[in-house]
Amino acid sequence: MTDLSRLPGAAEEHWNWQLEGACRSVDSSIFFHPANERGNAAKEREEHAKAVCARCPVRVPCRRYALATREPYGVWGGLTEGERRVLFTDFTDTSDFSDFSDFAAPGARSA
Protein backbone atom coordinates (compact mmCIF):
# COMPACT_ATOMS: atom_id res chain seq x y z
CA MET A 1 0.00 0.00 0.00
CA THR A 2 1.17 3.52 -0.75
CA ASP A 3 2.58 5.27 2.32
CA LEU A 4 0.12 8.16 2.58
CA SER A 5 2.19 9.91 5.24
CA ARG A 6 4.75 10.64 2.51
CA LEU A 7 2.27 12.51 0.29
CA PRO A 8 3.09 16.20 -0.17
CA GLY A 9 -0.26 17.56 0.97
CA ALA A 10 -3.38 18.99 -0.56
CA ALA A 11 -1.85 22.03 -2.25
CA GLU A 12 -2.80 22.10 -5.92
CA GLU A 13 0.77 22.68 -7.15
CA HIS A 14 1.74 19.25 -5.80
CA TRP A 15 -0.74 17.48 -8.07
CA ASN A 16 -1.16 19.56 -11.23
CA TRP A 17 1.52 17.54 -13.02
CA GLN A 18 -0.99 14.68 -13.25
CA LEU A 19 -3.15 16.70 -15.63
CA GLU A 20 -0.35 16.64 -18.21
CA GLY A 21 0.37 12.91 -18.03
CA ALA A 22 0.51 10.95 -21.28
CA CYS A 23 -1.17 8.12 -19.39
CA ARG A 24 -4.43 10.08 -19.31
CA SER A 25 -5.03 9.24 -22.96
CA VAL A 26 -4.57 5.45 -22.68
CA ASP A 27 -6.28 2.62 -20.82
CA SER A 28 -4.89 2.50 -17.28
CA SER A 29 -4.79 -1.31 -17.41
CA ILE A 30 -1.44 -1.15 -19.25
CA PHE A 31 0.15 0.32 -16.11
CA PHE A 32 -1.20 -2.25 -13.62
CA HIS A 33 -0.96 -6.02 -13.97
CA PRO A 34 -4.04 -8.18 -13.82
CA ALA A 35 -4.16 -11.13 -11.42
CA ASN A 36 -1.89 -14.01 -12.39
CA GLU A 37 -0.16 -12.17 -15.25
CA ARG A 38 3.24 -13.74 -15.93
CA GLY A 39 6.01 -14.09 -18.48
CA ASN A 40 5.75 -12.51 -21.91
CA ALA A 41 2.35 -10.97 -21.23
CA ALA A 42 3.74 -9.03 -18.25
CA LYS A 43 6.85 -7.99 -20.15
CA GLU A 44 4.85 -6.77 -23.15
CA ARG A 45 2.43 -4.80 -20.97
CA GLU A 46 5.30 -3.17 -19.05
CA GLU A 47 7.10 -2.29 -22.30
CA HIS A 48 3.92 -0.69 -23.63
CA ALA A 49 3.51 1.31 -20.41
CA LYS A 50 7.16 2.39 -20.50
CA ALA A 51 6.72 3.57 -24.10
CA VAL A 52 3.89 5.84 -22.92
CA CYS A 53 6.07 7.10 -20.07
CA ALA A 54 9.01 7.72 -22.41
CA ARG A 55 7.03 10.36 -24.30
CA CYS A 56 5.40 11.84 -21.20
CA PRO A 57 6.19 15.48 -20.34
CA VAL A 58 5.74 14.82 -16.61
CA ARG A 59 7.70 11.59 -16.29
CA VAL A 60 10.10 13.10 -13.72
CA PRO A 61 7.48 14.35 -11.23
CA CYS A 62 5.56 11.09 -11.69
CA ARG A 63 8.69 9.09 -10.91
CA ARG A 64 9.45 11.30 -7.90
CA TYR A 65 5.94 10.76 -6.58
CA ALA A 66 6.18 6.98 -6.94
CA LEU A 67 9.58 6.85 -5.26
CA ALA A 68 8.74 9.27 -2.45
CA THR A 69 5.50 7.48 -1.56
CA ARG A 70 6.93 4.01 -2.15
CA GLU A 71 4.14 3.28 -4.61
CA PRO A 72 4.03 -0.54 -4.69
CA TYR A 73 1.90 -1.12 -7.79
CA GLY A 74 2.08 -0.31 -11.47
CA VAL A 75 4.44 1.49 -13.80
CA TRP A 76 5.09 5.07 -12.68
CA GLY A 77 7.46 7.49 -14.39
CA GLY A 78 8.76 4.65 -16.53
CA LEU A 79 9.74 2.44 -13.58
CA THR A 80 8.14 -0.93 -12.91
CA GLU A 81 7.27 -2.27 -9.47
CA GLY A 82 10.44 -4.35 -9.46
CA GLU A 83 12.69 -1.48 -10.51
CA ARG A 84 11.31 0.72 -7.74
CA ARG A 85 11.66 -2.12 -5.25
CA VAL A 86 15.40 -2.31 -6.06
CA LEU A 87 15.73 1.41 -5.32
CA PHE A 88 13.86 1.04 -2.05
CA THR A 89 16.21 -1.76 -1.06
CA ASP A 90 19.40 0.01 -2.18
CA PHE A 91 18.60 3.35 -0.54
CA THR A 92 17.41 3.46 3.04
CA ASP A 93 16.58 7.18 3.11
CA THR A 94 13.80 7.62 0.55
CA SER A 95 12.54 10.92 1.94
CA ASP A 96 14.00 12.85 -0.99
CA PHE A 97 14.30 11.15 -4.36
CA SER A 98 15.03 14.37 -6.22
CA ASP A 99 18.56 13.11 -6.87
CA PHE A 100 17.08 10.15 -8.74
CA SER A 101 14.93 12.12 -11.18
CA ASP A 102 17.12 11.04 -14.05
CA PHE A 103 17.34 7.42 -12.95
CA ALA A 104 17.12 5.20 -15.97
CA ALA A 105 16.18 1.58 -15.53
CA PRO A 106 18.41 -0.96 -17.23
CA GLY A 107 17.78 -0.69 -20.95
CA ALA A 108 15.74 2.52 -20.61
CA ARG A 109 16.66 5.78 -22.23
CA SER A 110 16.32 9.18 -20.60
CA ALA A 111 14.18 11.77 -22.35
Summary of the structure (lengths in Angstrom):
residues: 111
radius of gyration: 13.6
end to end distance: 29.0
largest distance: 40.5
contacts: 260
relative contact order: 0.15
helix: 51%
strand: 2%
